């Protein structure tokens, strides 16, 4: 499936409700097609927050996901600059990390640790 308008049209026709991507152009195309969108960002340094804000303003994603999700300060900083919900995802291993992400302003947490799903 191509990473373009045709690929998005294909997955929408297949019954997909939404898409997660790091690419602002795919998020924008998907949102224009009526899909629910989550733009994923990797927080690697302090410049990342500025990049996230600029990219979200272009893509207008319904939600953003920050990875790794254990970056409570980055979540709090980003929430000051954007108005869409934030998902904390990646490297979350403990209940305390889930609680920290939520206390920092994340609307949700994504983790592969099944024992943390409840």
Secondary structure, DSSP 8 states (H G I E B T S, - for coil): --SSHHHHHHHHHTT--EEEES-HHHHHHHHHTT-EEEEEEE--STHHHHHHHHHHHHH--SEEEEESTT-HHHHHHHHTT--SEEEEESS--SHHHHHHHHHTT-SEEE-S-GGG--
